[in-house]
Structure formats: C-alpha cells, structure tokens
Amino acid sequence: MRNLQMMLAASDEQYIEPFLLYSRTGEFAKRVSVRAFSKKEAFLSAMEAARPDLVLAEPAFLEAWLKTDGSRNVSWAVLGSKEEAELLGGPCLQPYQPLNLLLAAALDLAGKEQFSAGASVVGVQVIAVHSASPGAGKTSVALNLAKQLGNRGLRTFYMNLETLDSSASFRGAPNMSAAEGSGLPELLYDLKSAREKREVCRSPLSRYAFFQEKLKSVSFPPLDRPDELLQMDEEDAAALIDYVAAGGSCDIIVADTDTENHERLRALLKRADRVLWLLTDDLLHLRKTSGWMDYEESRHPEEFRALLAKSSFVVNRYGGRLENALPRPELRPSAFLSYIPSWKFLSREDVLLGSPIFQRDILALCEQLGIGETRERVPAGDAAAYSGDRR
C-alpha cells in the first residue's frame, strides 16, 4: 500500500518542524508522506494541483480552501478545537497531543488503517507519568489520574516502579493469604521462569494484584523491600508491563517510576503509548530537564524523538502564570495542574486524593488530551470491574 499523502497547514513553524521530523523519521515514516505550509497563499497555490488523501489544517486555512472547487472529494480535518470543527462542519484532531496519536488518528480518519488511536498492540493504553527532575509530583499526579479514570468506569491498573515506593500508604494487601501469592515478587519470578523456558506465564493477574478501593484501581501490594526492583533489568520491566497489558483485566495502565536513568525507566518510556511529562515552574527543575533532554538527544537521538512524539508536557503546581522561560522549544505545555497549598501540611492520605480543585484539573487534562475515551466503561468504582483472568 502506498503512503498516505497528507497536507499539513499551520501558521506556527515551530509546530510544523517537529511534526515533519517525526513523520519522516519515526514509526510512521513508511506509512505517511507530509507536505507542510505555514502561509495561506502557498497552501492554496499547492492545493490547486494537489489531490492528497487528507488535509489537516487550521481553520483559517480551511475556510479559504473549502470555497474552492479543488476541495471536493478530498478528506479533511480541522487542526484545532471541537468548536472550530463544528463551525466548519468537519472532524476535529486536537493539535497538541502526542504525534504518534495524532498520526494514528489521521490514518484512521483517512481509512488507511483501522485501529484505535492511542491503543497499544494488545489494546491497552499504557500511560507513563514522567519527569526528568525529582520533586515534580509524579506519584501524586499518577495516583489522582488512576483514581479519576477508575471513577469514570475504566478498568485501571496503577503500577508504581519506584525503588522506594512513595505510594505504599495508599495501597495494602487485605485478605491476601500466602496461598493467593505474594504480589509482585512472585510475579517477577514466574515471568523470568517462563521466559527462560520460552513459555508464556499463564497465571492470572488476580493471583498477584487486587482492587484498591482508595484508588478505584487494581494494583500490586507494596513491597516490603526494594530488592526485587533493584534487580530488574529492562527486559524484566518490559515483560511485566506486557503481562499486565495482555491479561484482559484492564483498559489503562498508569505507571510511574524514579527519575534516575535506570533500566526500569527506559523500559517504561519505550513501552508507554503516551507520556505525561511533568514540569514545574522552577528554575533548577527546568535546567535539569533541559540538561537531561540535551544528553538524551545526543546519545540516543532516535529514542529521544520517539519519546517526544508521544509526550504531552504538563505543568504541575501551577500558580496562574509561568515566571520562568521554558528552555527548549519542545516544552510547550498541553495542560496545567493547580498548586494545592494544603498538601504541604499533609497528614492524611485521603487529603491527597480528595482535592476538588486537583480532581477538576485531572478531569480537564483527560478531556483535553483524550485519555480514557476509547473504552466501553463499567460502573464507576466497581470492584467487579476487575475479575482477574478466569482460566
């Protein structure tokens, strides 16, 4: 099958540049060919002779082009908001979403490929909550995200891969006898044993994890010691994520880990379908983030481009405006999460998961980025949403 021929029209050249780079070098390079325009006159001139499979353009470009005869029988979509798309009477693709999701949706819209945008190969979306500098609130965001997705009726799995688990107090292991297994350590042993035998681990996920009412999600019980995580290599971590995703017991995996550049982090960032990359309006944090990005771009350029393509930058602890300049052009925030002053004096776990302002922000983030929109939902907070693999 020939490449999908796409015309991209956007006024911001800083938006066009990474789009073109990823479409030509990333995972879609053999499936899509993109021509891009930042000037309306050049776009209209090119469209007089072109018959692309799909036109993806901002409203200002479409308004002029749709009045011409050349727009007949050409598929198009608005690169903008739902309200703008409704005014023009066409489909909408949100501009500031991970590029792999945007291109997947474009292919699907053009009828060239039939798959759900954002779904992993096994049909479960893996969301990594990441930051290149510690102290950005990864675990707080991941916990609240998992809870809100669970409340919306999605079968959610919360996976904490931190060496020292800061979420441990939110999770427990009630009524989990020795006969039912010992959680993550036993699963890691079973996965490694199956891999050495070139077999697939057949044990159900319900043997190792259970529904956590506080989080409205399934999770492993917390570890007593970090030994098992310290011994995990990239292959072990990838096998763990794939096992949970392939079990058929969840729709979304929300995962976070340390900021240190260890193999668990590399596995998660490679395996994730999308990455919520947290930023804070702090000079030292932004310098560390920029330094980490510079290093990764120089050492692992292809991996770095792939990571950027599926990343959405989110400003956490936002106070109403940004005081510091963002050090790289890629650092364009897609969402903002409010600063919650009461969390500085946190004495109860329910306070961290009970802020109405933060819950509002998390729900707005989900809506803006399209997280959790592709699954048939079950009753919110229902432990029956997790039944395990009954084999």
C-alpha positions in Angstrom: 0.0 0.0 0.0 1.3 3.5 -0.9 1.9 6.1 1.7 -0.9 8.3 3.0 -0.5 11.6 1.2 -1.2 14.4 3.8 -1.2 18.2 3.6 -0.5 20.0 6.8 -1.3 23.7 7.2 -0.4 25.5 10.4 0.7 29.1 11.0 3.3 28.2 13.7 6.5 27.0 12.1 7.7 25.6 15.5 4.7 23.3 15.3 5.4 22.2 11.8 9.1 21.4 12.3 8.8 18.6 14.9 5.7 17.2 13.0 7.7 16.9 9.8 10.8 15.5 11.6 8.7 12.8 13.3 6.7 11.9 10.2 9.9 11.4 8.2 12.0 9.5 10.8 9.6 7.9 13.3 7.4 4.8 13.3 5.1 6.3 10.6 7.8 7.1 8.1 6.8 4.3 5.8 3.1 5.0 6.0 2.7 8.7 5.6 4.1 11.5 3.4 3.6 15.0 4.7 3.8 18.4 2.9 3.5 21.3 5.2 2.7 25.0 4.8 2.7 28.0 7.2 1.5 30.6 4.7 -2.1 30.6 3.4 -1.2 31.7 -0.1 1.4 28.9 -0.5 -1.1 26.3 0.8 -3.9 27.5 -1.6 -1.5 27.5 -4.5 -0.3 24.0 -3.8 -3.8 22.7 -3.4 -4.8 23.9 -6.9 -2.9 20.9 -8.3 -2.7 18.5 -5.4 -5.1 15.7 -4.6 -3.9 14.4 -1.2 -5.6 11.7 0.8 -6.1 14.0 3.8 -5.8 17.8 4.5 -5.1 18.6 8.1 -5.2 22.3 8.6 -6.1 25.1 11.0 -9.5 26.8 10.5 -8.0 29.9 8.8 -6.5 27.7 6.0 -9.6 25.6 5.6 -12.0 28.4 5.4 -10.4 29.7 2.2 -9.7 26.3 0.7 -13.2 24.9 1.2 -14.6 27.6 -1.0 -12.6 26.3 -4.0 -13.6 23.5 -6.4 -10.4 21.7 -5.5 -11.8 20.8 -2.1 -14.4 18.4 -3.5 -13.9 14.7 -2.7 -10.9 15.4 -0.6 -10.9 14.3 3.1 -10.0 17.0 5.6 -9.9 17.6 9.3 -9.7 20.7 11.5 -6.4 21.0 13.4 -8.0 22.8 16.3 -10.8 22.7 18.8 -14.1 20.9 18.6 -16.0 24.2 18.5 -13.9 25.3 15.4 -14.6 22.0 13.8 -18.3 22.3 14.4 -18.4 25.7 12.7 -16.7 24.3 9.6 -18.8 21.1 9.7 -15.9 18.6 9.8 -14.0 16.2 12.0 -11.5 17.6 14.6 -8.0 16.5 15.5 -6.5 18.1 18.6 -3.2 19.7 17.7 -1.3 19.4 21.0 -1.3 15.7 21.6 1.5 13.2 21.1 2.4 13.0 17.5 2.1 9.2 17.3 -1.6 9.5 18.4 -2.2 12.4 16.0 -0.8 10.5 13.0 -2.6 7.3 14.0 -5.9 9.2 14.2 -5.2 10.8 10.8 -4.5 7.4 9.2 -7.7 6.1 10.8 -9.7 9.1 9.5 -8.4 8.6 6.0 -9.4 5.0 6.1 -5.9 3.7 5.5 -5.6 1.8 8.8 -8.2 0.5 11.2 -7.0 0.8 14.7 -7.9 2.9 17.7 -5.7 5.9 18.2 -3.5 5.5 21.3 -4.2 1.8 21.8 -1.1 -0.4 22.2 -0.7 -3.6 20.3 -2.6 -5.5 22.9 -5.4 -3.0 23.1 -4.5 -1.5 26.5 -3.2 2.1 26.8 0.0 2.5 28.8 0.4 5.9 30.3 3.7 6.9 31.9 3.9 9.8 34.3 7.4 11.1 33.9 9.7 13.9 35.0 13.3 14.5 34.2 13.9 16.0 37.7 12.7 14.8 41.1 10.1 16.6 43.1 7.7 17.4 40.3 4.8 15.4 41.9 4.8 12.3 39.6 3.3 10.0 42.1 0.6 12.5 43.3 -0.4 13.0 39.7 -0.3 9.3 38.8 -2.5 8.4 41.9 -5.1 11.0 41.2 -5.1 10.1 37.5 -5.7 6.4 38.3 -8.4 7.3 40.7 -10.3 9.6 38.3 -10.0 7.1 35.4 -11.4 4.4 37.8 -14.2 6.7 38.8 -15.1 7.2 35.2 -15.7 3.5 34.8 -12.4 2.5 33.2 -10.6 -0.7 34.4 -7.4 1.0 35.6 -4.2 -0.6 36.8 -1.8 1.6 38.9 1.8 0.5 38.6 4.5 2.0 40.9 8.0 1.2 39.8 9.8 3.5 42.2 12.7 2.0 44.1 11.3 3.4 47.4 7.5 3.3 46.9 6.1 6.7 47.9 2.6 5.4 47.2 2.8 2.5 49.6 0.4 4.0 52.2 -2.3 4.2 49.6 -2.2 0.5 48.9 -2.4 -2.6 51.1 -3.0 -6.3 50.9 -6.1 -7.1 52.9 -7.2 -10.7 52.9 -4.3 -11.8 50.7 -3.2 -15.1 52.1 0.0 -16.9 51.2 -2.0 -19.3 49.0 -3.0 -16.4 46.9 0.5 -15.4 46.2 2.9 -12.7 47.4 2.3 -10.0 44.8 5.0 -8.5 42.5 8.0 -10.6 43.7 6.2 -13.8 42.9 5.1 -12.5 39.5 8.6 -11.4 38.6 9.9 -14.8 39.5 7.1 -16.5 37.4 7.8 -14.2 34.4 11.5 -14.9 34.5 11.0 -18.6 34.8 8.5 -18.7 31.9 10.9 -16.6 29.8 13.8 -19.0 30.5 11.6 -21.9 29.3 10.5 -19.9 26.3 6.9 -20.1 27.6 4.2 -17.6 28.4 3.2 -17.0 32.1 -0.3 -18.5 32.3 -1.1 -17.4 35.9 -4.0 -14.9 36.2 -3.2 -11.3 37.2 -5.6 -11.7 40.1 -3.1 -14.0 41.7 -0.7 -11.1 42.2 -2.8 -7.9 42.3 -6.2 -6.8 43.6 -8.6 -4.0 43.5 -7.6 -1.0 45.7 -10.8 0.9 46.8 -8.9 4.1 47.6 -7.6 4.3 44.1 -10.5 2.8 42.3 -7.8 0.8 40.5 -6.1 -2.6 40.6 -2.5 -2.6 41.9 0.2 -4.8 43.4 0.5 -4.7 47.2 3.5 -2.5 48.2 6.9 -4.2 48.6 8.5 -4.6 52.0 12.0 -4.2 50.5 13.1 -2.7 47.1 15.4 -5.7 46.3 13.2 -7.0 43.5 13.0 -3.7 41.8 16.8 -3.1 42.1 17.4 -6.4 40.3 15.0 -5.7 37.4 16.6 -5.0 34.1 14.9 -3.5 31.0 13.7 -6.9 29.8 12.1 -7.7 33.1 10.3 -4.4 33.3 9.1 -4.7 29.7 7.8 -8.2 30.4 6.0 -7.0 33.5 4.2 -4.2 31.6 3.3 -6.5 28.7 2.0 -9.2 31.1 -0.4 -6.8 32.8 -1.5 -5.3 29.5 -2.1 -8.7 27.9 -4.2 -10.0 30.8 -7.5 -8.7 29.6 -8.3 -7.3 33.0 -7.7 -3.6 32.5 -8.2 -0.8 29.9 -5.5 1.6 31.0 -2.2 1.2 32.9 -1.0 4.3 34.8 2.7 3.9 35.8 5.4 6.0 37.3 9.0 5.4 38.5 12.1 7.2 39.6 13.7 10.0 37.6 17.1 8.2 37.7 18.1 6.9 34.3 17.8 3.2 35.2 16.5 0.3 33.1 13.0 0.3 34.6 12.6 3.9 33.4 13.9 3.1 29.9 11.5 0.2 29.6 8.5 2.2 30.7 9.2 5.1 28.4 9.7 2.8 25.4 6.6 0.7 26.2 4.3 3.6 27.0 1.7 4.6 24.4 1.8 8.1 25.8 3.9 10.0 28.3 2.6 12.8 30.6 5.9 14.7 31.1 5.6 16.9 34.2 7.2 20.3 34.5 7.3 22.7 37.4 7.8 26.5 37.2 11.2 26.2 39.0 14.5 27.4 37.5 16.5 24.5 38.8 13.9 21.9 37.7 13.8 23.4 34.2 17.6 23.4 33.9 17.8 19.8 34.9 15.0 18.9 32.4 16.9 20.7 29.7 20.1 19.1 30.6 18.5 15.6 30.6 17.0 16.3 27.2 20.3 17.5 25.7 22.0 14.4 26.9 19.4 12.0 25.6 19.2 13.8 22.3 22.9 13.5 21.8 23.3 9.9 23.0 20.0 8.3 21.8 18.6 10.6 19.1 16.0 8.1 17.7 14.7 7.1 21.1 14.5 10.7 22.1 12.5 11.7 19.0 10.1 8.8 19.6 9.7 9.9 23.3 8.9 13.5 22.3 6.4 12.3 19.7 4.3 10.6 22.4 4.8 13.1 25.2 2.4 15.8 26.5 4.0 18.4 28.7 2.0 19.2 31.8 2.8 22.0 34.2 2.2 20.8 37.8 1.8 23.1 40.8 0.8 25.9 38.5 0.2 29.2 40.2 -1.6 31.1 37.5 1.3 32.2 35.3 4.8 31.0 34.4 7.6 33.0 35.9 10.4 31.2 34.2 11.1 30.9 30.4 10.9 27.4 29.1 14.4 26.4 28.0 13.6 24.4 24.9 11.0 24.9 22.1 9.6 21.4 22.6 8.5 22.3 26.1 5.0 23.6 25.2 2.5 22.8 28.0 -0.6 21.0 27.0 -2.3 21.2 30.4 -1.8 22.8 33.8 -2.4 21.3 37.3 -3.0 23.7 40.2 -0.8 24.2 43.2 -2.5 22.8 46.3 -1.1 24.6 49.3 -2.7 22.2 51.8 -0.6 19.4 50.5 2.5 21.0 52.2 1.0 20.0 55.6 -0.3 16.6 54.5 -1.2 14.4 57.4 -3.9 12.0 55.9 -3.8 10.1 52.6 -7.4 11.0 51.8 -6.4 14.7 51.5 -4.1 13.9 48.6 -6.8 12.1 46.7 -9.6 14.4 47.8 -8.8 17.9 46.5 -11.8 19.1 44.4 -9.5 21.6 42.5 -7.0 18.9 41.6 -9.7 16.4 40.6 -11.2 19.1 38.3 -7.8 19.7 36.8 -7.1 15.9 36.3 -10.5 15.5 34.6 -9.8 18.5 32.4 -6.5 17.0 31.4 -8.1 13.8 30.5 -10.7 15.5 28.3 -8.1 17.8 26.7 -5.7 15.0 25.9 -8.3 12.4 25.1 -7.3 10.0 27.8 -9.7 7.2 28.5 -12.2 8.0 25.7 -11.7 4.8 23.7 -13.1 2.1 26.1 -16.5 0.9 27.0 -17.0 1.8 30.6 -18.2 -0.2 33.6 -19.9 1.2 36.7 -17.6 3.7 38.4 -15.6 2.4 41.4 -16.9 -1.1 41.0 -14.5 -3.8 42.2 -16.3 -6.2 39.9 -14.6 -4.3 37.1 -11.5 -6.4 38.0 -12.4 -10.0 37.8 -8.9 -11.4 37.0 -8.2 -14.0 34.3 -10.5 -16.9 35.0 -8.6 -19.7 33.3 
